[in-house]
Amino acid sequence: MPTTTKTVCLQVELPEPLYDSIQEFVESRPDWTRDRLLCAALSLFLLQHGASSRETNRLYLDALFARPSDAS
């Protein structure tokens, strides 16, 4: 039985060059969205810095390999 992950809305201020890089990335890769990119980046950062949650690992792999989220 698939697990359901709840989502939250996050508002964050980013330096404009970072935002521009994100936009360029997703515009040149139609299979990526900003949400997918940020989920992959944040979960990878957390895993690299000691997070050991299986859920964080699953979210990273789902974002990286474009497995559909159950929360949509």
HUBELGI-V655142 format. One record per backbone hydrogen bond with DSSP energy under -1.0 kcal/mol. NH is the residue of the N-H (numbers start at 1). CO is the residue of the C=O. Records with the same first field share a line. If there is no record, write none. Layout:
NH: CO, CO
This chain:
19: 15
20: 16
21: 17
22: 18
23: 19
24: 20
25: 21
26: 22
27: 23
28: 24
32: 29
37: 33
38: 34
39: 35
40: 36
41: 37
42: 38
43: 39
44: 40
45: 41
46: 42
47: 43
48: 44
49: 45
50: 47
51: 46
57: 53
58: 54
59: 55
60: 56
61: 57
62: 58
63: 59
64: 60
65: 61
67: 62
